[in-house]
Amino acid sequence: MKEYDLIVIGTGSGMNYVSSIKERFPGFKIAVIDKDEPGGICLTRGCIPSKLLLYPAELLRTIETAVKFGIDVQIRNIDFKTIMNRMNSIISQDIGMIREGLSGNPYFDYYNDIAEFVSPYTMKVGNETIKGKMIFLCSGSKPLIPDIKGLDETGYLTSDTVLKMTELPESIAIIGGGYIAAEYGHFFSAMGSSVTIIGRNPMFIPDEEPEISVLAKRVMSKTMNILTSLEVLEVSRDRSGKKVITAKERESGKEVVVAAEEIIVATGRGPNTDILHPERGGIKTDSNGWIEVNDYLETSQKDIWAFGDANGKYLFKHVANYESRVVFYNAVLKKNIKVDYHAVPHAVFSYPEIASVGLKEKEAIEMYGEENVLIGFKKYEDTAKGAAMDVKDFFVKVILEKSTDRILGGHIIGPYASILIQEIITLMYVPEEKADPITQGMHIHPALSEVVEKALYYLIPPEHYHHVLGHMDLDV
């Protein structure tokens, strides 16, 4: 049996500090294990490849707005195969470089195989058994597939397998109404497919603020069919070979039938613990199978740490990178750094783009009381740049604690939301967490960033804010 000072499961964020560890402890014996192509989910089948696809889709939607500005533009052809080939080529090159670096590295042993616990600190990897004094579990996640009658027999795609497509289907039905459905719905509708999104929740993209969900559905419904509050009952094929989804409305029970050439299942992601078997290593998991960790990201077994998707906290690459740093400080440098999730940002690269950080309004009111919450609000169109872009109803929403002026959260829907939100994110990581640097500093005029500045000048109580939303038909 081979024995190691450190075993790392996963070649994504799990690898962030391996070089630093080796520099500090040259004699460390390290094993790196990944059953999949190296590079982690983000590179191989997540954020990077999907954004390589979504940028052409964004270009297409932007070009379509040119007519509003007196520009006569015609899109003669969309070469779907070229777009897919470009994405796969870039990703393959990056994977190849990482594989070469892992395979030829003299400082650790690389196992491209399935790892599973057989006992505490002991793992089976392929035909070998290895033991580690310290173990980093950055084992990722996988698409969550609901138990739907006929789904397996009919066949479907996921966010993993959709990247292998070479031909554009005339029609696509997406089961799920969250981030992945919104992004791939945007992509395929821009490419020319007829897209139908079938969501179980009453709200589209339900993890966003309700008014953002309403506006996103309103805008995106112009280019695709978005159905909500539906329970999918069965999937089958009709005589023409199309895939048929039978669902029912959750309130009325009315049957809804959607036929499409292809189905994408985008109902969330689940843990890989059925493969890893952490229970054999004395490592506790929660009721959904995510690995339980304490405030320092250590599992129930001393010197075994879980971060990234493995612990199920926040399934974002930037969170995994942050958590890898916390684990390095605690496991290797022997510090006691608590993980801090007070300002976790994310973005949905749909059209319109959506970005969010920190608390939502309801959460803030529950924590601080409605009388101690203020809402900063401004529409894009109320800035010079927003007016020049002729965008309507998109907005910035910032949530503050009234007694301290601390920023509690920020939510944006509209062009460049993922860029604009960074101003708010950064302020939430300074000690005071106040908006003073925005309100007292200078913003370039006329730049779109002024919409963030103006939102923080227009602070109103939640009741007044919802009165404004009512005039926009967004209050829910």
C-alpha positions as CSV (number, residue, x, y, z in Angstrom):
1,M,0.0,0.0,0.0
2,K,1.3,3.4,-1.0
3,E,1.2,6.1,1.7
4,Y,1.0,9.8,1.1
5,D,1.2,12.9,3.2
6,L,-1.6,14.4,1.1
7,I,-4.3,13.0,-1.2
8,V,-6.2,15.5,-3.4
9,I,-9.4,14.3,-5.1
10,G,-10.2,16.5,-8.1
11,T,-8.1,18.5,-10.5
12,G,-10.1,21.7,-10.4
13,S,-9.9,24.0,-7.4
14,G,-8.4,21.1,-5.5
15,M,-5.1,21.9,-7.3
16,N,-4.9,25.6,-6.4
17,Y,-2.4,25.3,-3.6
18,V,-0.6,22.0,-4.4
19,S,2.4,23.8,-5.8
20,S,2.6,26.0,-2.7
21,I,2.4,23.0,-0.5
22,K,5.2,21.4,-2.4
23,E,7.4,24.5,-2.1
24,R,6.8,24.7,1.7
25,F,7.2,20.9,2.3
26,P,9.5,19.5,-0.5
27,G,9.5,16.1,1.1
28,F,5.7,15.8,1.0
29,K,4.4,12.8,-1.0
30,I,1.2,13.9,-2.8
31,A,-1.3,11.9,-4.8
32,V,-3.7,13.7,-7.2
33,I,-6.8,11.8,-8.3
34,D,-9.5,12.6,-10.9
35,K,-11.7,10.1,-12.6
36,D,-12.6,12.6,-15.4
37,E,-10.6,14.7,-17.8
38,P,-8.3,17.0,-15.8
39,G,-9.2,20.6,-15.1
40,G,-12.3,20.3,-13.0
41,I,-16.0,20.8,-13.9
42,C,-15.6,24.5,-14.6
43,L,-13.2,23.9,-17.4
44,T,-14.3,20.6,-18.8
45,R,-18.1,20.9,-18.8
46,G,-19.2,23.9,-16.8
47,C,-18.6,27.7,-16.8
48,I,-15.8,27.9,-19.4
49,P,-17.4,25.9,-22.3
50,S,-20.8,27.3,-21.7
51,K,-19.6,30.9,-21.8
52,L,-17.7,30.2,-25.0
53,L,-21.1,29.3,-26.4
54,L,-23.1,32.1,-24.7
55,Y,-20.9,34.9,-26.1
56,P,-21.9,34.2,-29.7
57,A,-25.5,34.1,-28.5
58,E,-25.1,37.5,-26.8
59,L,-23.6,38.9,-30.0
60,L,-26.6,37.7,-32.0
61,R,-29.1,39.2,-29.7
62,T,-27.2,42.5,-29.6
63,I,-27.1,42.6,-33.4
64,E,-30.8,42.1,-33.5
65,T,-31.3,45.4,-31.6
66,A,-29.4,47.4,-34.3
67,V,-32.5,48.2,-36.2
68,K,-33.7,50.4,-33.3
69,F,-30.7,52.7,-34.0
70,G,-31.2,53.0,-37.7
71,I,-28.7,50.3,-38.6
72,D,-29.9,47.8,-41.3
73,V,-28.3,44.5,-40.4
74,Q,-29.1,41.1,-41.7
75,I,-27.8,37.8,-40.2
76,R,-27.3,35.6,-43.2
77,N,-26.1,32.4,-41.5
78,I,-25.4,30.9,-38.0
79,D,-22.9,28.1,-38.3
80,F,-23.7,26.1,-35.3
81,K,-21.0,23.5,-36.0
82,T,-18.3,26.1,-36.1
83,I,-19.5,27.6,-32.8
84,M,-19.4,24.2,-31.2
85,N,-16.1,23.3,-32.8
86,R,-14.4,26.5,-31.6
87,M,-15.6,25.8,-28.0
88,N,-14.4,22.2,-28.1
89,S,-11.1,23.1,-29.6
90,I,-10.3,25.7,-26.9
91,I,-11.4,23.4,-24.1
92,S,-9.5,20.4,-25.6
93,Q,-6.3,22.5,-25.8
94,D,-6.6,23.6,-22.1
95,I,-7.4,20.0,-21.0
96,G,-4.4,18.7,-22.9
97,M,-2.0,21.2,-21.3
98,I,-3.3,20.3,-17.9
99,R,-3.1,16.5,-18.6
100,E,0.5,16.9,-19.8
101,G,1.4,18.9,-16.6
102,L,-0.1,16.3,-14.4
103,S,1.2,13.2,-16.1
104,G,4.8,14.5,-16.3
105,N,5.0,16.0,-12.9
106,P,7.7,14.5,-10.7
107,Y,6.4,16.1,-7.5
108,F,3.2,14.0,-7.2
109,D,1.5,10.8,-8.5
110,Y,-1.4,11.4,-10.8
111,Y,-4.2,8.8,-10.9
112,N,-6.8,9.2,-13.7
113,D,-9.2,6.8,-12.1
114,I,-12.2,6.4,-9.7
115,A,-11.4,6.9,-6.1
116,E,-13.5,5.5,-3.2
117,F,-13.0,5.1,0.5
118,V,-12.5,1.6,1.9
119,S,-11.7,2.7,5.5
120,P,-10.7,5.9,7.3
121,Y,-7.8,7.7,5.4
122,T,-7.6,4.7,3.0
123,M,-8.8,4.7,-0.6
124,K,-9.0,2.4,-3.5
125,V,-8.0,3.9,-6.8
126,G,-8.4,1.6,-9.8
127,N,-6.5,-1.6,-8.7
128,E,-4.4,0.2,-6.1
129,T,-5.0,0.9,-2.4
130,I,-3.5,4.1,-1.0
131,K,-3.5,5.9,2.3
132,G,-3.3,9.6,3.2
133,K,-2.4,11.5,6.4
134,M,-4.4,14.4,5.0
135,I,-7.1,14.4,2.3
136,F,-8.6,17.2,0.3
137,L,-12.0,16.3,-1.2
138,C,-12.8,18.5,-4.1
139,S,-14.8,15.9,-5.9
140,G,-17.3,18.1,-7.7
141,S,-20.9,17.3,-8.6
142,K,-23.0,15.8,-11.3
143,P,-26.3,16.6,-13.1
144,L,-29.3,15.7,-11.0
145,I,-31.7,13.5,-13.0
146,P,-35.3,13.3,-11.7
147,D,-37.2,10.1,-11.7
148,I,-39.5,10.6,-14.7
149,K,-41.3,7.7,-16.4
150,G,-39.9,7.0,-19.8
151,L,-37.0,9.5,-19.5
152,D,-34.2,7.0,-19.8
153,E,-35.8,5.1,-22.6
154,T,-36.5,8.3,-24.6
155,G,-33.1,9.8,-24.1
156,Y,-32.0,13.2,-23.0
157,L,-29.1,15.6,-22.7
158,T,-27.6,17.3,-19.7
159,S,-25.3,20.3,-19.3
160,D,-22.5,17.8,-19.6
161,T,-23.5,16.0,-22.7
162,V,-25.0,19.0,-24.6
163,L,-21.4,20.2,-25.2
164,K,-20.9,17.2,-27.6
165,M,-23.7,18.3,-30.0
166,T,-22.8,18.9,-33.6
167,E,-26.2,19.5,-35.2
168,L,-28.7,22.1,-34.1
169,P,-32.2,20.6,-33.3
170,E,-35.2,22.5,-34.7
171,S,-36.8,22.3,-31.3
172,I,-35.6,21.8,-27.7
173,A,-37.5,21.3,-24.5
174,I,-35.6,22.0,-21.3
175,I,-36.9,20.4,-18.1
176,G,-36.0,22.8,-15.3
177,G,-36.4,26.5,-14.8
178,G,-33.2,27.6,-13.1
179,Y,-29.8,29.0,-14.0
180,I,-28.8,26.3,-16.4
181,A,-32.2,26.3,-18.2
182,A,-32.0,30.1,-18.6
183,E,-28.5,30.1,-20.0
184,Y,-29.0,27.2,-22.4
185,G,-32.5,28.4,-23.4
186,H,-30.8,31.7,-24.3
187,F,-28.1,29.9,-26.3
188,F,-30.3,27.6,-28.3
189,S,-33.0,30.1,-29.0
190,A,-30.3,32.5,-30.3
191,M,-28.9,29.8,-32.5
192,G,-32.4,29.3,-34.1
193,S,-34.0,26.4,-32.1
194,S,-37.6,26.7,-30.9
195,V,-37.1,26.4,-27.1
196,T,-39.6,25.5,-24.5
197,I,-38.6,25.7,-20.8
198,I,-40.6,23.7,-18.4
199,G,-40.1,24.7,-14.8
200,R,-41.6,23.1,-11.7
201,N,-41.4,26.3,-9.5
202,P,-44.1,29.0,-9.9
203,M,-41.2,31.4,-10.6
204,F,-38.7,31.3,-13.4
205,I,-35.1,31.3,-12.1
206,P,-36.6,31.0,-8.6
207,D,-33.4,31.7,-6.7
208,E,-33.4,35.3,-7.8
209,E,-35.4,38.2,-6.3
210,P,-39.1,37.7,-7.4
211,E,-39.2,41.0,-9.4
212,I,-36.1,39.9,-11.3
213,S,-37.6,36.5,-12.0
214,V,-40.8,38.2,-13.3
215,L,-38.8,40.6,-15.6
216,A,-36.5,37.9,-16.8
217,K,-39.5,35.7,-17.8
218,R,-41.2,38.7,-19.5
219,V,-38.1,39.6,-21.6
220,M,-37.0,36.0,-22.4
221,S,-40.5,34.9,-23.4
222,K,-40.0,37.1,-26.5
223,T,-37.5,34.5,-27.8
224,M,-38.7,31.2,-26.2
225,N,-41.7,29.6,-24.5
226,I,-41.3,29.6,-20.7
227,L,-43.8,27.5,-18.7
228,T,-43.8,27.4,-14.9
229,S,-45.6,25.5,-12.1
230,L,-45.5,22.3,-14.2
231,E,-44.9,18.8,-12.9
232,V,-43.4,16.5,-15.6
233,L,-45.1,13.1,-15.5
234,E,-43.8,11.2,-18.5
235,V,-41.6,11.3,-21.5
236,S,-42.2,9.3,-24.6
237,R,-41.8,9.4,-28.4
238,D,-44.5,10.1,-31.0
239,R,-44.8,8.4,-34.4
240,S,-42.7,11.1,-36.0
241,G,-39.8,10.4,-33.6
242,K,-40.2,13.6,-31.6
243,K,-39.8,13.4,-27.9
244,V,-43.0,14.2,-26.0
245,I,-43.1,15.6,-22.5
246,T,-46.4,15.2,-20.6
247,A,-46.8,17.4,-17.6
248,K,-49.6,18.8,-15.4
249,E,-50.2,22.2,-14.0
250,R,-49.5,21.9,-10.3
251,E,-52.5,23.9,-9.2
252,S,-55.2,23.0,-11.7
253,G,-54.0,19.6,-12.6
254,K,-54.5,20.5,-16.3
255,E,-52.4,18.4,-18.7
256,V,-49.8,20.1,-20.8
257,V,-48.0,18.4,-23.7
258,V,-44.7,19.6,-25.3
259,A,-43.1,17.9,-28.2
260,A,-39.5,18.6,-29.3
261,E,-36.7,17.0,-31.2
262,E,-34.4,17.0,-28.2
263,I,-34.7,17.2,-24.4
264,I,-32.3,18.8,-22.0
265,V,-32.6,18.0,-18.3
266,A,-31.5,21.0,-16.2
267,T,-33.0,20.2,-12.7
268,G,-29.9,21.0,-10.6
269,R,-26.8,19.2,-9.6
270,G,-26.2,16.5,-7.0
271,P,-23.1,15.1,-5.1
272,N,-20.7,12.4,-6.2
273,T,-20.7,10.7,-2.9
274,D,-22.3,7.6,-4.3
275,I,-19.0,7.0,-6.1
276,L,-16.7,8.3,-3.3
277,H,-18.4,6.4,-0.4
278,P,-17.2,8.8,2.3
279,E,-19.2,6.9,4.9
280,R,-16.6,4.1,4.7
281,G,-14.0,6.7,5.7
282,G,-16.0,7.8,8.7
283,I,-17.0,11.1,6.9
284,K,-20.6,12.3,7.6
285,T,-22.9,13.5,4.8
286,D,-26.2,15.3,5.0
287,S,-29.6,14.0,3.9
288,N,-28.9,14.9,0.3
289,G,-25.4,13.3,0.2
290,W,-23.2,16.5,0.4
291,I,-20.2,16.1,2.6
292,E,-20.7,17.9,6.0
293,V,-18.0,20.4,7.1
294,N,-17.5,22.7,10.0
295,D,-16.8,26.4,9.9
296,Y,-13.2,25.7,8.9
297,L,-14.2,23.3,6.1
298,E,-13.0,20.2,7.9
299,T,-15.1,17.1,7.7
300,S,-16.1,14.9,10.7
301,Q,-12.7,13.1,10.2
302,K,-9.7,15.1,11.4
303,D,-7.4,16.3,8.6
304,I,-9.9,15.5,5.9
305,W,-11.3,18.6,4.2
306,A,-14.1,19.1,1.7
307,F,-14.6,22.2,-0.5
308,G,-16.1,23.2,-3.8
309,D,-19.2,21.4,-5.0
310,A,-18.3,18.5,-2.7
311,N,-19.7,20.2,0.4
312,G,-22.8,21.5,-1.4
313,K,-22.7,25.0,0.0
314,Y,-22.4,27.1,-3.1
315,L,-21.9,25.4,-6.5
316,F,-19.8,28.2,-8.0
317,K,-16.2,28.1,-9.2
318,H,-15.3,31.3,-7.4
319,V,-16.6,29.9,-4.2
320,A,-14.5,26.7,-4.7
321,N,-11.4,28.9,-5.2
322,Y,-12.1,30.9,-2.1
323,E,-12.7,27.7,-0.1
324,S,-9.4,26.2,-1.4
325,R,-7.6,29.2,0.2
326,V,-9.4,28.7,3.5
327,V,-8.4,25.0,3.5
328,F,-4.8,25.8,2.7
329,Y,-4.6,28.2,5.6
330,N,-6.3,25.8,8.0
331,A,-5.0,22.4,6.9
332,V,-1.5,23.4,5.9
333,L,-0.6,26.6,7.7
334,K,-2.5,25.5,10.8
335,K,-4.4,28.7,11.1
336,N,-8.1,28.9,12.3
337,I,-9.8,30.8,9.5
338,K,-13.6,30.5,9.5
339,V,-15.3,30.4,6.1
340,D,-17.3,33.6,5.4
341,Y,-20.3,33.4,3.0
342,H,-21.8,36.8,3.8
343,A,-21.2,38.1,0.2
344,V,-21.3,35.2,-2.2
345,P,-21.9,36.6,-5.8
346,H,-23.2,34.8,-8.8
347,A,-24.3,35.7,-12.3
348,V,-26.7,34.2,-14.8
349,F,-25.4,34.7,-18.4
350,S,-28.8,34.8,-20.0
351,Y,-30.3,37.6,-22.1
352,P,-30.9,39.8,-20.1
353,E,-27.9,39.1,-17.8
354,I,-28.6,38.7,-14.1
355,A,-26.2,39.1,-11.1
356,S,-26.6,39.0,-7.4
357,V,-24.6,39.1,-4.1
358,G,-25.5,38.8,-0.5
359,L,-29.0,38.9,1.1
360,K,-32.3,39.1,-0.8
361,E,-34.9,41.5,0.5
362,K,-37.0,38.9,2.3
363,E,-33.9,37.6,4.1
364,A,-32.7,41.1,5.1
365,I,-36.1,41.9,6.5
366,E,-36.3,38.6,8.5
367,M,-32.8,39.3,9.9
368,Y,-33.0,43.1,10.6
369,G,-36.6,44.0,10.6
370,E,-38.5,45.9,7.9
371,E,-38.1,49.2,9.7
372,N,-34.3,48.8,9.5
373,V,-34.0,48.0,5.8
374,L,-33.6,50.4,2.9
375,I,-33.8,49.7,-0.8
376,G,-31.6,51.5,-3.3
377,F,-33.2,51.4,-6.7
378,K,-32.5,52.8,-10.2
379,K,-33.5,51.8,-13.7
380,Y,-30.9,51.7,-16.5
381,E,-32.9,54.0,-18.6
382,D,-32.6,56.8,-16.0
383,T,-28.9,57.2,-16.8
384,A,-27.5,58.8,-19.9
385,K,-25.8,55.6,-21.1
386,G,-28.9,53.5,-20.4
387,A,-31.1,55.9,-22.4
388,A,-28.5,55.8,-25.3
389,M,-28.8,52.0,-25.2
390,D,-32.6,52.3,-25.3
391,V,-33.0,49.6,-22.6
392,K,-36.3,49.5,-20.7
393,D,-37.1,48.4,-17.2
394,F,-33.7,46.8,-16.3
395,F,-32.6,47.9,-12.9
396,V,-30.1,47.9,-10.0
397,K,-31.4,47.0,-6.5
398,V,-29.2,47.4,-3.4
399,I,-30.3,46.4,0.1
400,L,-28.9,48.4,3.1
401,E,-29.2,48.1,6.9
402,K,-30.6,51.5,7.8
403,S,-29.0,51.9,11.2
404,T,-25.4,51.3,10.0
405,D,-25.6,52.0,6.2
406,R,-24.0,48.6,5.6
407,I,-24.7,47.0,2.3
408,L,-26.5,43.7,2.8
409,G,-27.1,42.7,-0.8
410,G,-27.2,43.7,-4.4
411,H,-29.3,42.5,-7.4
412,I,-29.1,43.6,-11.0
413,I,-30.9,42.6,-14.2
414,G,-29.7,44.1,-17.5
415,P,-26.7,44.4,-19.8
416,Y,-23.3,43.9,-18.2
417,A,-25.0,43.0,-14.8
418,S,-22.0,40.6,-14.0
419,I,-19.6,43.6,-14.4
420,L,-21.7,46.2,-12.6
421,I,-22.3,44.1,-9.5
422,Q,-18.6,43.9,-8.8
423,E,-18.7,47.5,-7.5
424,I,-21.1,46.3,-4.8
425,I,-19.3,43.0,-4.1
426,T,-16.0,44.8,-3.5
427,L,-17.5,47.2,-0.9
428,M,-19.1,44.2,0.9
429,Y,-15.5,42.9,1.6
430,V,-14.2,46.1,3.2
431,P,-14.5,46.4,7.0
432,E,-17.3,49.0,7.1
433,E,-19.2,47.4,4.1
434,K,-20.6,50.9,3.4
435,A,-21.5,52.6,0.1
436,D,-19.5,55.7,0.8
437,P,-16.7,55.1,-1.8
438,I,-19.5,54.9,-4.4
439,T,-21.6,57.9,-3.3
440,Q,-18.6,60.1,-2.5
441,G,-16.4,59.1,-5.3
442,M,-16.6,60.0,-9.0
443,H,-18.2,57.9,-11.7
444,I,-17.4,58.5,-15.3
445,H,-20.2,60.3,-17.1
446,P,-21.9,59.0,-19.1
447,A,-21.0,55.4,-18.3
448,L,-23.4,52.7,-17.4
449,S,-21.8,52.3,-13.9
450,E,-23.7,55.5,-12.9
451,V,-26.8,53.3,-12.5
452,V,-25.1,51.7,-9.4
453,E,-24.2,55.1,-8.0
454,K,-27.7,56.5,-8.6
455,A,-29.3,53.4,-7.0
456,L,-27.4,54.2,-3.8
457,Y,-28.7,57.8,-3.9
458,Y,-32.3,56.7,-4.2
459,L,-32.9,54.9,-0.9
460,I,-36.5,54.1,0.0
461,P,-38.3,51.8,2.5
462,P,-39.4,48.4,1.2
463,E,-43.1,49.5,1.2
464,H,-42.3,52.4,-1.1
465,Y,-40.1,50.2,-3.2
466,H,-42.9,47.8,-3.9
467,H,-45.2,50.7,-4.8
468,V,-42.6,51.5,-7.5
469,L,-42.5,47.9,-8.7
470,G,-46.3,47.9,-8.9
471,H,-46.1,50.7,-11.5
472,M,-43.7,48.5,-13.4
473,D,-46.0,45.4,-13.1
474,L,-43.2,43.6,-11.3
475,D,-44.5,43.4,-7.8
476,V,-45.4,39.9,-6.6
